[in-house]
Amino acid sequence: MSPQEAAALLNLDLEADLEEQIEHVVFELKQKIYRQLDQLLLYPKWFKELDKIDRATRVLAIKWSSTKQNATALKSAQIEVIDQQLPMLAFFNQYQLQRKAMALQFQRGVEPQVLTEILKEWYALQEQYLAYWSQMQLTSVESQLTAQFDPQVIFLTLQELKEKGVLYAKDLSNTEIPAQLQAYIAWAQKLWSRLQAN
């Protein structure tokens, strides 16, 4: 790939400040990814986008100024396995804490390779998370793969169930699962099934 091809790939102007333009390209992609962190089916597309930016920056000899910051972001983004035996509320809270920490590191990262590694770690954690919810048996509940759920609503629902003594997934029965939680679990199961099929 020539510098002209690399610039065309990212829609850059070779006459202007390349580093500033690439930072803008990376920033725009990071914002798009951040808004859709839970949409795991989009990750292959994002990995390709980050790889495209990485290849173009190498051809254009762009030096990332914050290599130390990137190394810190990558080290901080290392995930911990969430205990699959935790009660639902504790499991959900651990996931949300890790999501918050990962999102912060992702926003701090700059270099495409580091962002890719952070996303791979996050993808692995989400697989654990979806596997947990996929253990439950639901009657046919429809949910779209693109559905969005408010974490606060899920938290409050799990909190109410905890107060009623329903702590673990095995304690749920189809008649007592609140509708919002049913939709959430159905979404998790549908996404889990799609990931397993790929």
N, CA, C and O of each residue as an XYZ file, in Angstrom:
792
protein
N       0.851     -1.181      0.000
C       0.000      0.000      0.000
C       0.897      1.244      0.000
O       1.834      1.349      0.791
N       0.597      2.164     -0.883
C       1.367      3.409     -0.952
C       0.785      4.416      0.037
O      -0.335      4.234      0.514
N       1.537      5.481      0.353
C       0.987      6.527      1.224
C      -0.299      7.132      0.663
O      -1.212      7.468      1.418
N      -0.369      7.267     -0.648
C      -1.582      7.821     -1.264
C      -2.775      6.888     -1.048
O      -3.884      7.334     -0.755
N      -2.525      5.586     -1.199
C      -3.595      4.603     -0.975
C      -4.017      4.581      0.494
O      -5.202      4.475      0.808
N      -3.035      4.682      1.384
C      -3.338      4.697      2.823
C      -4.171      5.921      3.176
O      -5.131      5.827      3.940
N      -3.805      7.053      2.627
C      -4.555      8.288      2.890
C      -5.971      8.177      2.337
O      -6.933      8.604      2.975
N      -6.087      7.598      1.143
C      -7.416      7.438      0.535
C      -8.278      6.477      1.349
O      -9.489      6.663      1.469
N      -7.639      5.443      1.910
C      -8.356      4.452      2.710
C      -9.052      5.097      3.908
O     -10.156      4.702      4.283
N      -8.399      6.083      4.498
C      -8.965      6.755      5.678
C      -9.533      8.127      5.350
O      -9.950      8.864      6.244
N      -9.549      8.468      4.062
C     -10.078      9.757      3.621
C      -9.285     10.919      4.246
O      -9.858     11.862      4.793
N      -7.955     10.821      4.148
C      -7.072     11.833      4.727
C      -6.505     12.735      3.637
O      -6.388     12.336      2.479
N      -6.163     13.930      4.020
C      -5.521     14.893      3.132
C      -4.024     14.880      3.439
O      -3.608     15.266      4.531
N      -3.223     14.437      2.482
C      -1.771     14.333      2.700
C      -1.106     15.683      2.914
O       0.009     15.753      3.429
N      -1.782     16.749      2.523
C      -1.213     18.092      2.681
C      -1.454     18.657      4.081
O      -0.787     19.609      4.486
N      -2.390     18.085      4.815
C      -2.723     18.592      6.158
C      -2.022     17.740      7.223
O      -1.341     16.768      6.896
N      -2.192     18.106      8.484
C      -1.575     17.401      9.610
C      -2.170     15.994      9.723
O      -3.326     15.820     10.109
N      -1.350     14.995      9.377
C      -1.839     13.611      9.346
C      -2.172     13.084     10.735
O      -3.185     12.411     10.923
N      -1.322     13.390     11.702
C      -1.573     12.880     13.054
C      -2.903     13.392     13.601
O      -3.665     12.646     14.216
N      -3.163     14.653     13.370
C      -4.422     15.227     13.847
C      -5.615     14.582     13.153
O      -6.633     14.301     13.786
N      -5.487     14.350     11.852
C      -6.585     13.718     11.106
C      -6.827     12.281     11.577
O      -7.972     11.852     11.726
N      -5.742     11.550     11.808
C      -5.895     10.154     12.252
C      -6.485     10.100     13.657
O      -7.323      9.246     13.950
N      -6.052     11.004     14.517
C      -6.649     11.059     15.852
C      -8.151     11.286     15.761
O      -8.921     10.721     16.538
N      -8.558     12.110     14.817
C      -9.991     12.365     14.628
C     -10.706     11.104     14.129
O     -11.803     10.786     14.587
N     -10.076     10.385     13.186
C     -10.660      9.146     12.661
C     -10.827      8.128     13.795
O     -11.871      7.488     13.918
N      -9.783      7.987     14.621
C      -9.827      7.040     15.745
C     -10.895      7.472     16.746
O     -11.658      6.640     17.236
N     -10.952      8.754     17.049
C     -11.934      9.269     18.000
C     -13.364      8.975     17.528
O     -14.201      8.528     18.311
N     -13.632      9.227     16.251
C     -14.972      8.975     15.701
C     -15.347      7.497     15.805
O     -16.472      7.160     16.172
N     -14.397      6.620     15.479
C     -14.674      5.178     15.557
C     -14.890      4.752     17.002
O     -15.783      3.954     17.287
N     -14.078      5.280     17.917
C     -14.241      4.942     19.327
C     -15.618      5.349     19.838
O     -16.233      4.613     20.610
N     -16.103      6.502     19.420
C     -17.430      6.944     19.845
C     -18.514      6.000     19.338
O     -19.448      5.659     20.064
N     -18.376      5.587     18.091
C     -19.357      4.662     17.502
C     -19.348      3.327     18.251
O     -20.403      2.784     18.581
N     -18.153      2.810     18.514
C     -18.036      1.539     19.224
C     -18.596      1.663     20.639
O     -19.331      0.792     21.105
N     -18.243      2.743     21.310
C     -18.680      2.942     22.696
C     -20.205      2.939     22.815
O     -20.763      2.382     23.761
N     -20.859      3.558     21.859
C     -22.330      3.602     21.896
C     -22.953      2.221     21.703
O     -24.114      2.010     22.051
N     -22.185      1.280     21.149
C     -22.732     -0.044     20.839
C     -21.876     -1.170     21.424
O     -21.707     -2.221     20.805
N     -21.345     -0.937     22.612
C     -20.455     -1.924     23.240
C     -21.096     -3.294     23.409
O     -20.406     -4.311     23.353
N     -22.401     -3.331     23.615
C     -23.076     -4.602     23.865
C     -23.466     -5.333     22.583
O     -23.987     -6.446     22.641
N     -23.221     -4.725     21.439
C     -23.600     -5.330     20.162
C     -22.444     -6.185     19.638
O     -21.713     -5.779     18.735
N     -22.296     -7.367     20.218
C     -21.152     -8.223     19.916
C     -21.060     -8.638     18.456
O     -19.969     -8.915     17.957
N     -22.181     -8.683     17.776
C     -22.155     -9.101     16.376
C     -21.466     -8.067     15.488
O     -21.098     -8.370     14.354
N     -21.292     -6.853     15.996
C     -20.603     -5.815     15.235
C     -19.089     -5.848     15.438
O     -18.357     -5.179     14.708
N     -18.614     -6.609     16.408
C     -17.188     -6.597     16.730
C     -16.280     -6.973     15.556
O     -15.250     -6.325     15.372
N     -16.615     -7.991     14.753
C     -15.743     -8.294     13.606
C     -15.561     -7.082     12.685
O     -14.469     -6.840     12.170
N     -16.626     -6.340     12.491
C     -16.555     -5.127     11.663
C     -15.598     -4.117     12.303
O     -14.780     -3.511     11.611
N     -15.700     -3.938     13.618
C     -14.840     -2.969     14.297
C     -13.383     -3.403     14.291
O     -12.484     -2.573     14.155
N     -13.147     -4.702     14.438
C     -11.775     -5.194     14.374
C     -11.173     -4.888     13.000
O     -10.003     -4.520     12.897
N     -11.979     -5.043     11.950
C     -11.500     -4.728     10.595
C     -11.211     -3.240     10.455
O     -10.210     -2.850      9.853
N     -12.085     -2.413     11.011
C     -11.871     -0.959     10.945
C     -10.594     -0.557     11.666
O      -9.808      0.237     11.148
N     -10.386     -1.098     12.851
C      -9.173     -0.776     13.614
C      -7.935     -1.280     12.894
O      -6.905     -0.606     12.897
N      -8.016     -2.458     12.275
C      -6.891     -2.996     11.520
C      -6.586     -2.107     10.315
O      -5.423     -1.864      9.995
N      -7.621     -1.633      9.659
C      -7.445     -0.745      8.507
C      -6.721      0.536      8.927
O      -5.813      0.999      8.236
N      -7.126      1.096     10.051
C      -6.471      2.311     10.553
C      -5.019      2.006     10.913
O      -4.124      2.795     10.612
N      -4.789      0.870     11.551
C      -3.436      0.494     11.951
C      -2.531      0.335     10.734
O      -1.410      0.844     10.723
N      -3.007     -0.361      9.718
C      -2.198     -0.566      8.507
C      -1.883      0.776      7.830
O      -0.754      1.016      7.401
N      -2.881      1.630      7.744
C      -2.679      2.928      7.087
C      -1.687      3.791      7.870
O      -0.849      4.469      7.275
N      -1.782      3.766      9.195
C      -0.866      4.596      9.987
C       0.570      4.100      9.887
O       1.506      4.898      9.945
N       0.750      2.797      9.740
C       2.104      2.256      9.570
C       2.702      2.737      8.238
O       3.858      3.156      8.178
N       1.895      2.667      7.181
C       2.365      3.119      5.866
C       2.695      4.612      5.906
O       3.667      5.064      5.301
N       1.875      5.359      6.623
C       2.090      6.808      6.709
C       3.117      7.187      7.774
O       3.367      8.370      8.007
N       3.708      6.186      8.415
C       4.756      6.381      9.433
C       4.290      7.272     10.586
O       5.036      8.126     11.065
N       3.070      7.063     11.013
C       2.535      7.824     12.150
C       3.084      7.202     13.425
O       3.014      5.987     13.612
N       3.621      8.026     14.288
C       4.110      7.580     15.588
C       3.100      8.005     16.637
O       2.779      9.187     16.765
N       2.608      7.043     17.377
C       1.638      7.349     18.429
C       2.376      7.970     19.601
O       3.326      7.388     20.125
N       1.941      9.137     20.006
C       2.654      9.892     21.037
C       2.451      9.329     22.440
O       3.266      9.574     23.329
N       1.395      8.595     22.640
C       1.074      8.156     24.008
C       1.232      6.648     24.170
O       0.317      5.972     24.638
N       2.390      6.124     23.783
C       2.632      4.687     23.891
C       2.551      4.214     25.336
O       2.008      3.145     25.612
N       3.095      5.015     26.268
C       3.026      4.646     27.685
C       1.574      4.605     28.155
O       1.169      3.697     28.880
N       0.797      5.607     27.731
C      -0.626      5.659     28.093
C      -1.356      4.446     27.523
O      -2.217      3.871     28.189
N      -1.017      4.057     26.301
C      -1.639      2.891     25.686
C      -1.305      1.617     26.440
O      -2.168      0.759     26.628
N      -0.050      1.489     26.874
C       0.355      0.301     27.635
C      -0.402      0.232     28.949
O      -0.814     -0.848     29.374
N      -0.588      1.371     29.592
C      -1.342      1.431     30.848
C      -2.801      1.058     30.607
O      -3.400      0.319     31.388
N      -3.363      1.576     29.519
C      -4.763      1.269     29.189
C      -4.941     -0.226     28.965
O      -5.914     -0.819     29.431
N      -3.998     -0.831     28.252
C      -4.095     -2.260     27.963
C      -3.960     -3.088     29.232
O      -4.713     -4.041     29.434
N      -3.014     -2.737     30.082
C      -2.818     -3.475     31.338
C      -4.042     -3.354     32.236
O      -4.442     -4.327     32.876
N      -4.639     -2.165     32.288
C      -5.803     -1.929     33.142
C      -7.046     -2.616     32.608
O      -7.993     -2.860     33.356
N      -7.050     -2.927     31.333
C      -8.248     -3.514     30.724
C      -8.302     -5.030     30.875
O      -9.277     -5.652     30.453
N      -7.276     -5.636     31.467
C      -7.284     -7.084     31.643
C      -8.490     -7.473     32.495
O      -8.685     -6.946     33.590
N      -9.275     -8.380     31.992
C     -10.506     -8.740     32.693
C     -10.273     -9.869     33.679
O      -9.311    -10.631     33.583
N     -11.176     -9.945     34.615
C     -11.187    -11.047     35.561
C     -12.382    -11.924     35.217
O     -13.428    -11.437     34.788
N     -12.209    -13.201     35.409
C     -13.324    -14.114     35.184
C     -14.358    -13.864     36.271
O     -14.025    -13.782     37.453
N     -15.606    -13.743     35.863
C     -16.671    -13.552     36.843
C     -17.159    -14.926     37.280
O     -17.402    -15.802     36.450
N     -17.297    -15.105     38.567
C     -17.745    -16.365     39.137
C     -19.165    -16.674     38.659
O     -20.107    -15.944     38.969
N     -19.305    -17.753     37.910
C     -20.603    -18.143     37.349
C     -21.576    -18.656     38.419
O     -22.755    -18.872     38.135
N     -21.082    -18.849     39.649
C     -21.932    -19.343     40.725
C     -22.499    -18.223     41.593
O     -23.213    -18.488     42.560
N     -22.187    -16.989     41.258
C     -22.687    -15.856     42.046
C     -24.202    -15.724     41.914
O     -24.780    -16.143     40.912
N     -24.845    -15.140     42.931
C     -26.260    -14.791     42.784
C     -26.410    -13.786     41.629
O     -25.461    -13.085     41.278
N     -27.593    -13.732     41.059
C     -27.825    -12.896     39.878
C     -27.423    -11.440     40.083
O     -26.755    -10.860     39.228
N     -27.821    -10.843     41.206
C     -27.529     -9.430     41.434
C     -26.026     -9.194     41.568
O     -25.502     -8.234     41.003
N     -25.338    -10.041     42.297
C     -23.885     -9.898     42.465
C     -23.174    -10.084     41.126
O     -22.225     -9.364     40.815
N     -23.634    -11.044     40.346
C     -23.056    -11.298     39.021
C     -23.242    -10.070     38.131
O     -22.304     -9.619     37.475
N     -24.453     -9.542     38.118
C     -24.765     -8.360     37.314
C     -23.901     -7.166     37.748
O     -23.370     -6.439     36.908
N     -23.768     -6.974     39.058
C     -22.972     -5.851     39.573
C     -21.491     -5.995     39.208
O     -20.847     -5.012     38.842
N     -20.955     -7.202     39.305
C     -19.552     -7.416     38.922
C     -19.337     -7.106     37.450
O     -18.348     -6.480     37.067
N     -20.270     -7.548     36.644
C     -20.180     -7.272     35.201
C     -20.203     -5.768     34.942
O     -19.403     -5.263     34.155
N     -21.106     -5.058     35.594
C     -21.213     -3.614     35.384
C     -19.944     -2.887     35.845
O     -19.519     -1.925     35.206
N     -19.344     -3.335     36.935
C     -18.087     -2.725     37.397
C     -16.978     -2.933     36.365
O     -16.225     -2.009     36.060
N     -16.886     -4.130     35.841
C     -15.862     -4.393     34.830
C     -16.154     -3.630     33.542
O     -15.235     -3.168     32.865
N     -17.433     -3.503     33.209
C     -17.808     -2.745     32.004
C     -17.379     -1.289     32.137
O     -16.847     -0.697     31.198
N     -17.615     -0.727     33.308
C     -17.243      0.668     33.545
C     -15.731      0.859     33.445
O     -15.262      1.816     32.826
N     -14.965     -0.054     34.056
C     -13.505      0.035     34.020
C     -12.980     -0.129     32.595
O     -12.088      0.603     32.166
N     -13.541     -1.099     31.867
C     -13.103     -1.325     30.496
C     -13.433     -0.125     29.620
O     -12.603      0.299     28.816
N     -14.634      0.427     29.765
C     -15.040      1.570     28.946
C     -14.117      2.761     29.175
O     -13.786      3.487     28.237
N     -13.710      2.957     30.403
C     -12.798      4.049     30.728
C     -11.451      3.836     30.038
O     -10.891      4.766     29.458
N     -10.940      2.618     30.104
C      -9.662      2.333     29.458
C      -9.774      2.436     27.941
O      -8.842      2.892     27.278
N     -10.892      2.021     27.399
C     -11.102      2.115     25.955
C     -11.097      3.576     25.520
O     -10.502      3.921     24.499
N     -11.754      4.429     26.289
C     -11.782      5.856     25.954
C     -10.399      6.481     26.068
O     -10.086      7.417     25.333
N      -9.569      5.982     26.970
C      -8.212      6.516     27.141
C      -7.247      6.012     26.078
O      -6.267      6.685     25.761
N      -7.516      4.839     25.529
C      -6.625      4.254     24.533
C      -6.636      5.065     23.249
O      -7.620      5.729     22.923
N      -5.526      5.000     22.529
C      -5.395      5.761     21.288
C      -4.989      4.856     20.132
O      -5.577      4.907     19.052
N      -3.994      4.041     20.369
C      -3.430      3.223     19.305
C      -4.398      2.101     18.904
O      -4.935      1.416     19.773
N      -4.626      1.907     17.598
C      -5.585      0.885     17.142
C      -5.315     -0.514     17.686
O      -6.257     -1.224     18.037
N      -4.049     -0.925     17.764
C      -3.742     -2.268     18.274
C      -4.163     -2.410     19.728
O      -4.663     -3.462     20.128
N      -3.968     -1.373     20.514
C      -4.360     -1.411     21.928
C      -5.879     -1.450     22.041
O      -6.423     -2.200     22.851
N      -6.557     -0.653     21.242
C      -8.023     -0.647     21.264
C      -8.565     -2.027     20.881
O      -9.545     -2.498     21.457
N      -7.928     -2.657     19.919
C      -8.343     -4.004     19.505
C      -8.189     -4.989     20.658
O      -9.087     -5.790     20.914
N      -7.054     -4.933     21.357
C      -6.826     -5.839     22.485
C      -7.839     -5.610     23.603
O      -8.326     -6.565     24.210
N      -8.154     -4.353     23.873
C      -9.151     -4.043     24.911
C     -10.506     -4.620     24.512
O     -11.205     -5.207     25.339
N     -10.872     -4.451     23.242
C     -12.156     -4.988     22.770
C     -12.184     -6.514     22.811
O     -13.224     -7.105     23.103
N     -11.058     -7.153     22.523
C     -11.014     -8.619     22.597
C     -11.230     -9.093     24.030
O     -11.948    -10.064     24.270
N     -10.604     -8.402     24.977
C     -10.805     -8.725     26.390
C     -12.275     -8.547     26.770
O     -12.860     -9.385     27.456
N     -12.849     -7.458     26.318
C     -14.245     -7.158     26.635
C     -15.185     -8.177     26.004
O     -16.160     -8.597     26.626
N     -14.895     -8.568     24.779
C     -15.689     -9.578     24.086
C     -15.693    -10.878     24.889
O     -16.738    -11.508     25.056
N     -14.513    -11.276     25.386
C     -14.402    -12.505     26.176
C     -15.227    -12.415     27.455
O     -15.867    -13.389     27.853
N     -15.214    -11.258     28.095
C     -16.004    -11.085     29.311
C     -17.504    -11.158     28.993
O     -18.277    -11.753     29.744
N     -17.895    -10.558     27.895
C     -19.310    -10.594     27.531
C     -19.768    -12.007     27.206
O     -20.919    -12.362     27.461
N     -18.886    -12.803     26.652
C     -19.249    -14.204     26.408
C     -19.546    -14.914     27.725
O     -20.504    -15.681     27.813
N     -18.730    -14.663     28.749
C     -18.991    -15.241     30.073
C     -20.348    -14.779     30.594
O     -21.129    -15.561     31.136
N     -20.599    -13.506     30.418
C     -21.826    -12.904     30.923
C     -23.056    -13.527     30.244
O     -24.024    -13.892     30.912
N     -23.005    -13.640     28.933
C     -24.130    -14.214     28.195
C     -24.328    -15.690     28.537
O     -25.458    -16.175     28.601
N     -23.219    -16.398     28.755
C     -23.309    -17.818     29.114
C     -24.069    -17.986     30.424
O     -24.846    -18.929     30.574
N     -23.852    -17.087     31.364
C     -24.542    -17.141     32.657
C     -26.057    -17.069     32.464
O     -26.797    -17.890     33.005
N     -26.509    -16.086     31.692
C     -27.950    -15.910     31.496
C     -28.540    -16.987     30.587
O     -29.748    -17.221     30.601
N     -27.704    -17.627     29.814
C     -28.193    -18.652     28.894
C     -28.480    -19.982     29.568
O     -28.985    -20.905     28.928
N     -28.164    -20.089     30.853
C     -28.451    -21.325     31.584
C     -29.935    -21.467     31.915
O     -30.399    -22.563     32.229
N     -30.671    -20.376     31.847
C     -32.074    -20.380     32.272
C     -32.996    -20.858     31.166
O     -32.752    -20.636     29.980
N     -34.051    -21.516     31.586
C     -35.067    -21.968     30.639
C     -36.215    -20.967     30.655
O     -36.814    -20.711     31.700
N     -36.513    -20.411     29.505
C     -37.648    -19.479     29.381
C     -38.663    -20.064     28.421
O     -38.318    -20.805     27.501
N     -39.916    -19.722     28.651
C     -40.895    -20.027     27.622
C     -40.603    -19.061     26.488
O     -39.791    -18.149     26.646
N     -41.241    -19.244     25.367
C     -40.892    -18.425     24.201
C     -41.146    -16.943     24.460
O     -42.286    -16.480     24.491
N     -40.062    -16.225     24.643
C     -40.107    -14.780     24.816
C     -39.310    -14.198     23.665
O     -38.168    -14.595     23.433
N     -39.900    -13.269     22.951
C     -39.218    -12.663     21.814
C     -38.397    -11.463     22.248
O     -38.818    -10.671     23.091
N     -37.228    -11.347     21.661
C     -36.370    -10.196     21.904
C     -35.504     -9.979     20.676
O     -35.017    -10.939     20.078
N     -35.312     -8.744     20.304
C     -34.490     -8.404     19.149
C     -33.015     -8.391     19.547
O     -32.674     -8.014     20.668
N     -32.149     -8.800     18.634
C     -30.713     -8.758     18.902
C     -30.221     -7.330     19.117
O     -29.232     -7.104     19.813
N     -30.908     -6.388     18.523
C     -30.498     -4.982     18.632
C     -31.155     -4.275     19.813
O     -31.020     -3.061     19.965
N     -31.857     -5.022     20.641
C     -32.550     -4.413     21.787
C     -31.557     -3.724     22.712
O     -30.426     -4.181     22.873
N     -31.985     -2.630     23.314
C     -31.173     -1.891     24.286
C     -31.891     -1.968     25.625
O     -33.113     -1.833     25.688
N     -31.137     -2.184     26.688
C     -31.721     -2.287     28.020
C     -31.044     -1.301     28.957
O     -29.833     -1.088     28.892
N     -31.833     -0.716     29.813
C     -31.314      0.222     30.806
C     -30.764     -0.600     31.973
O     -31.526     -1.299     32.641
N     -29.451     -0.529     32.231
C     -28.868     -1.320     33.326
C     -29.523     -1.024     34.675
O     -29.613     -1.907     35.527
N     -29.978      0.212     34.870
C     -30.609      0.573     36.148
C     -31.916     -0.200     36.349
O     -32.232     -0.625     37.460
N     -32.659     -0.373     35.273
C     -33.925     -1.126     35.354
C     -33.642     -2.589     35.694
O     -34.323     -3.181     36.531
N     -32.638     -3.162     35.041
C     -32.277     -4.557     35.321
C     -31.793     -4.690     36.761
O     -32.167     -5.629     37.464
N     -30.963     -3.751     37.195
C     -30.470     -3.757     38.576
C     -31.628     -3.730     39.573
O     -31.665     -4.526     40.511
N     -32.572     -2.812     39.366
C     -33.709     -2.687     40.293
C     -34.569     -3.949     40.293
O     -35.070     -4.368     41.337
N     -34.733     -4.542     39.129
C     -35.515     -5.783     39.027
C     -34.823     -6.904     39.808
O     -35.469     -7.640     40.553
N     -33.515     -7.025     39.632
C     -32.766     -8.059     40.356
C     -32.751     -7.780     41.855
O     -32.773     -8.706     42.665
N     -32.715     -6.500     42.218
C     -32.768     -6.103     43.627
C     -34.108     -6.526     44.247
O     -34.142     -7.054     45.358
N     -35.211     -6.289     43.520
C     -36.536     -6.681     44.015
C     -36.626     -8.196     44.179
O     -37.178     -8.691     45.162
N     -36.081     -8.926     43.210
C     -36.099    -10.385     43.307
C     -35.294    -10.858     44.512
O     -35.693    -11.793     45.205
N     -34.159    -10.209     44.756
C     -33.327    -10.565     45.906
C     -34.109    -10.370     47.201
O     -34.046    -11.207     48.102
N     -34.840     -9.272     47.290
C     -35.641     -9.002     48.489
C     -36.730    -10.044     48.692
O     -37.181    -10.258     49.818
N     -37.159    -10.697     47.610
C     -38.169    -11.753     47.697
C     -37.531    -13.126     47.903
O     -38.225    -14.141     47.959
N     -36.187    -13.146     48.017
C     -35.495    -14.413     48.234
C     -35.147    -15.156     46.956
O     -34.727    -16.312     47.008
N     -35.316    -14.511     45.810
C     -34.959    -15.128     44.531
C     -33.554    -14.636     44.182
O     -33.385    -13.553     43.624
N     -32.559    -15.443     44.518
C     -31.172    -15.003     44.379
C     -30.471    -15.556     43.145
O     -29.688    -14.862     42.497
N     -30.757    -16.796     42.833
C     -30.040    -17.479     41.763
C     -30.961    -17.743     40.575
O     -32.185    -17.768     40.702
N     -30.341    -17.935     39.435
C     -31.102    -18.228     38.226
C     -32.006    -19.445     38.424
O     -33.130    -19.483     37.923
N     -31.500    -20.439     39.162
C     -32.292    -21.666     39.374
C     -33.545    -21.399     40.216
O     -34.477    -22.203     40.220
N     -33.562    -20.246     40.940
C     -34.726    -19.900     41.755
C     -35.862    -19.301     40.931
O     -36.986    -19.159     41.410
N     -35.552    -18.958     39.700
C     -36.574    -18.330     38.849
C     -37.505    -19.385     38.268
O     -37.089    -20.494     37.932
N     -38.732    -19.023     38.162
C     -39.666    -19.844     37.382
C     -40.309    -18.884     36.393
O     -40.353    -17.677     36.633
N     -40.796    -19.404     35.310
C     -41.327    -18.536     34.254
C     -42.469    -17.638     34.717
O     -42.710    -16.592     34.115
N     -43.164    -18.022     35.758
C     -44.304    -17.216     36.193
C     -43.885    -16.020     37.029
O     -44.639    -15.052     37.131
N     -42.705    -16.060     37.626
C     -42.328    -14.959     38.505
C     -41.243    -14.039     37.932
O     -40.824    -13.090     38.595
N     -40.796    -14.312     36.727
C     -39.779    -13.445     36.135
C     -40.467    -12.178     35.611
O     -41.347    -12.268     34.756
N     -40.082    -11.018     36.105
C     -40.662     -9.771     35.582
C     -40.423     -9.652     34.076
O     -39.408    -10.119     33.559
N     -41.366     -9.024     33.388
C     -41.335     -8.946     31.921
C     -40.032     -8.349     31.392
O     -39.467     -8.853     30.422
N     -39.552     -7.276     32.026
C     -38.321     -6.634     31.556
C     -37.124     -7.578     31.678
O     -36.266     -7.619     30.797
N     -37.074     -8.334     32.771
C     -35.981     -9.290     32.957
C     -36.109    -10.448     31.975
O     -35.103    -10.942     31.466
N     -37.339    -10.885     31.704
C     -37.544    -11.945     30.715
C     -37.015    -11.514     29.360
O     -36.334    -12.280     28.677
N     -37.332    -10.280     28.971
C     -36.871     -9.767     27.681
C     -35.344     -9.690     27.650
O     -34.716    -10.002     26.639
N     -34.760     -9.272     28.770
C     -33.311     -9.153     28.870
C     -32.633    -10.523     28.747
O     -31.656    -10.680     28.016
N     -33.165    -11.501     29.469
C     -32.608    -12.849     29.421
C     -32.782    -13.449     28.027
O     -31.882    -14.111     27.509
N     -33.947    -13.212     27.426
C     -34.196    -13.715     26.070
C     -33.202    -13.103     25.083
O     -32.698    -13.785     24.190
N     -32.925    -11.795     25.258
C     -31.940    -11.128     24.395
C     -30.567    -11.764     24.581
O     -29.881    -12.057     23.602
N     -30.160    -11.979     25.840
C     -28.854    -12.576     26.135
C     -28.762    -13.979     25.526
O     -27.732    -14.346     24.960
N     -29.820    -14.745     25.642
C     -29.810    -16.101     25.111
C     -29.754    -16.114     23.595
O     -29.058    -16.935     22.997
N     -30.486    -15.207     22.981
C     -30.491    -15.134     21.520
C     -29.103    -14.740     21.006
O     -28.603    -15.309     20.035
N     -28.500    -13.768     21.667
C     -27.157    -13.331     21.265
C     -26.137    -14.444     21.499
O     -25.253    -14.670     20.673
N     -26.267    -15.135     22.632
C     -25.371    -16.255     22.947
C     -25.479    -17.332     21.878
O     -24.463    -17.851     21.415
N     -26.704    -17.673     21.483
C     -26.920    -18.692     20.457
C     -26.276    -18.276     19.137
O     -25.651    -19.089     18.456
N     -26.435    -17.009     18.787
C     -25.854    -16.512     17.517
C     -24.325    -16.572     17.579
O     -23.685    -16.947     16.597
N     -23.742    -16.213     18.704
C     -22.279    -16.262     18.841
C     -21.773    -17.697     18.747
O     -20.731    -17.955     18.145
N     -22.517    -18.632     19.347
C     -22.096    -20.027     19.300
C     -22.189    -20.587     17.893
O     -21.433    -21.488     17.531
N     -23.110    -20.061     17.099
C     -23.281    -20.531     15.738
C     -22.181    -20.020     14.806
O     -21.895    -20.635     13.779
N     -21.568    -18.894     15.169
C     -20.533    -18.279     14.300
C     -19.185    -18.908     14.476
O     -18.225    -18.503     13.821
